[in-house]
Amino acid sequence: MRHRFRFAISHTTHDARRMFIYQTASLLLDVVAGLLGGACLLRLYMQLQRVPFANPLGRFVIAVSNWLVLPLRRVFRAVGRFDVASALGGWLIVLAKTLLLWLLAGALDVSLAALAIVSVFGVLKLAVSGLMGLIIVHAVLSWVPNAASPMQYLLALLVEPVVRPVRRVVPAIGGIDLSPLVAIVALQILNIALAAIEARLLGL
């Protein structure tokens, strides 16, 4: 009986250690993939919106993403203003993160189709989450008088294409512009919808 009890405790401790390692690795990979993949996607978005890169944010995006985007550009050319290399770079980073997490979880028989689907939806959800982050930062700065005005202008260029259509439908109430809040809620609903579609495609 004592032997079984000790075995159960040892087994539970081992499982807890594995869970701790997996959760820690997942957190670190999420941070790294969010930073690198987000930089690639923001680079793509800034080019689509013709936002200048001659600013601290633009220089940061270039510095963080050049190592991957520039080699990809030698093979994949842009289609108009759509930078294929930046989009592909973001997808490859999410793909690598997903694969590493699956391997850490012990999923050795990785399905390439499932991996591709999860990575594509991972990129889409990362893009949506990034837009929500930009809107939140811009909304917070807008409440602070004369706070970081160059950054406010830059964020406005990135946020307005998303918020402007909402503002046409949702009027200001008592002088308060609610369009950023409505846009964030709409983007959150979009993220939920993407997760549902992803689960359905994977048969979950």
C-alpha positions in Angstrom: 0.0 0.0 0.0 2.8 2.4 0.9 4.6 1.6 -2.3 1.4 2.4 -4.4 0.9 5.6 -2.4 4.5 6.7 -3.1 4.2 5.8 -6.7 1.0 7.9 -7.0 2.6 10.9 -5.4 5.7 10.5 -7.6 3.5 10.2 -10.7 1.5 13.3 -9.7 4.6 15.3 -9.0 6.0 14.3 -12.4 2.8 15.4 -14.1 2.8 18.7 -12.3 6.4 19.3 -13.3 5.6 18.5 -16.9 2.6 20.8 -16.8 4.7 23.6 -15.3 7.3 23.2 -18.0 4.7 23.2 -20.7 2.9 26.3 -19.4 6.1 28.2 -19.0 7.2 27.3 -22.5 3.8 28.2 -23.8 4.0 31.6 -22.2 7.5 32.3 -23.5 6.6 31.1 -27.0 3.4 33.2 -27.0 5.4 36.3 -26.0 8.2 35.7 -28.6 5.8 34.7 -31.4 3.5 37.7 -30.5 6.4 40.1 -30.7 8.0 38.7 -33.9 4.8 37.7 -35.7 3.1 40.9 -34.6 6.0 42.9 -36.0 5.7 41.1 -39.4 1.9 41.7 -39.5 2.2 45.3 -38.4 4.8 45.9 -41.1 2.3 44.5 -43.6 -0.5 46.6 -42.3 1.6 49.8 -42.2 2.5 49.3 -45.9 -1.1 48.6 -46.8 -2.1 51.9 -45.1 1.0 53.7 -46.4 2.0 54.7 -42.9 5.6 56.0 -42.9 8.3 54.0 -41.1 10.4 57.1 -40.2 9.3 57.0 -36.6 10.2 55.0 -33.5 7.5 52.4 -34.1 8.3 52.0 -37.7 12.1 51.6 -37.0 11.3 49.0 -34.3 9.1 47.0 -36.6 11.8 47.0 -39.3 14.5 46.0 -36.8 12.5 43.2 -35.4 11.3 41.7 -38.7 14.1 42.3 -41.2 15.9 39.1 -40.3 13.0 37.1 -41.7 11.2 39.4 -44.2 14.2 40.4 -46.2 15.3 36.8 -47.1 11.6 35.9 -47.9 11.4 38.9 -50.3 14.1 37.4 -52.4 11.6 34.6 -53.3 8.2 36.2 -52.8 7.4 39.5 -54.4 4.9 41.9 -53.2 1.5 42.0 -54.9 0.7 45.7 -55.2 0.9 47.1 -51.6 0.4 43.6 -50.1 3.8 42.5 -48.8 3.7 38.7 -49.2 7.0 38.3 -47.4 5.7 40.0 -44.3 2.5 38.0 -44.3 4.4 34.7 -44.8 6.9 35.7 -42.1 4.1 36.1 -39.6 2.6 32.8 -40.6 5.9 30.9 -40.4 6.5 32.3 -36.8 3.1 31.1 -35.7 3.6 27.8 -37.4 6.9 27.3 -35.6 5.3 28.2 -32.2 2.4 25.8 -32.8 4.7 23.0 -33.8 7.0 23.4 -30.8 4.0 23.5 -28.4 2.6 20.3 -30.0 5.9 18.5 -29.7 6.2 19.7 -26.0 2.7 18.3 -25.4 3.8 14.9 -26.8 1.9 15.1 -30.1 4.6 13.3 -32.2 2.2 12.3 -35.0 1.6 15.9 -36.2 -1.0 16.3 -38.9 0.3 18.7 -41.5 -3.2 19.7 -42.5 -4.2 20.5 -38.8 -0.9 22.3 -38.3 -1.5 24.5 -41.4 -5.1 25.3 -40.3 -4.1 26.1 -36.7 -1.3 28.3 -38.0 -3.5 30.2 -40.4 -6.1 30.9 -37.8 -3.3 31.8 -35.3 -2.1 34.5 -37.7 -5.6 35.8 -38.1 -6.3 35.9 -34.4 -2.9 37.6 -33.8 -3.8 40.3 -36.3 -7.2 40.9 -34.7 -5.6 41.0 -31.2 -3.0 43.4 -32.5 -5.7 45.7 -33.9 -7.5 45.7 -30.6 -4.2 46.6 -28.8 -3.6 49.5 -31.1 -7.2 50.8 -30.6 -6.9 50.5 -26.8 -3.5 52.4 -26.7 -4.8 55.1 -29.0 -8.0 55.5 -26.9 -6.0 55.8 -23.7 -3.6 58.3 -25.2 -6.5 60.4 -26.5 -7.7 61.0 -23.0 -4.3 62.4 -22.0 -3.9 66.0 -23.1 -0.8 66.6 -25.3 0.6 63.1 -24.4 3.0 61.7 -26.9 1.3 63.6 -29.8 3.6 62.1 -32.5 2.6 58.6 -31.3 -1.0 59.6 -31.2 -0.9 60.8 -34.8 0.9 57.5 -35.9 -1.7 55.4 -34.0 -4.5 57.4 -35.5 -3.2 56.5 -39.0 -3.3 52.8 -38.0 -6.6 52.8 -36.1 -8.8 55.1 -38.2 -9.3 52.6 -41.1 -10.9 50.3 -38.5 -12.8 52.8 -36.3 -14.0 55.2 -39.0 -16.7 52.9 -40.5 -18.0 52.2 -36.9 -18.1 56.0 -36.2 -20.4 56.5 -39.2 -22.9 54.1 -37.6 -22.4 54.8 -33.9 -22.7 58.6 -33.1 -21.0 60.2 -30.2 -23.0 60.3 -27.0 -22.6 63.4 -24.8 -19.5 64.3 -26.7 -17.9 60.8 -26.0 -16.8 58.8 -29.0 -17.9 55.2 -28.4 -16.6 53.9 -31.8 -13.3 52.6 -30.3 -15.2 50.6 -27.7 -17.7 49.2 -30.3 -14.8 48.4 -32.7 -13.0 46.4 -29.9 -16.2 44.5 -29.1 -16.6 43.7 -32.8 -13.0 42.5 -33.1 -13.4 40.4 -30.0 -16.5 38.8 -31.5 -14.5 38.2 -34.7 -11.8 36.4 -32.7 -14.5 34.2 -31.1 -15.9 33.4 -34.5 -12.5 32.5 -35.9 -11.9 30.2 -32.9 -15.3 28.5 -33.6 -14.5 28.1 -37.3 -11.1 26.7 -36.5 -12.6 24.2 -34.1 -15.1 23.1 -36.7 -12.5 22.6 -39.4 -10.4 20.5 -37.0 -13.4 18.5 -36.0 -13.3 19.5 -32.3 
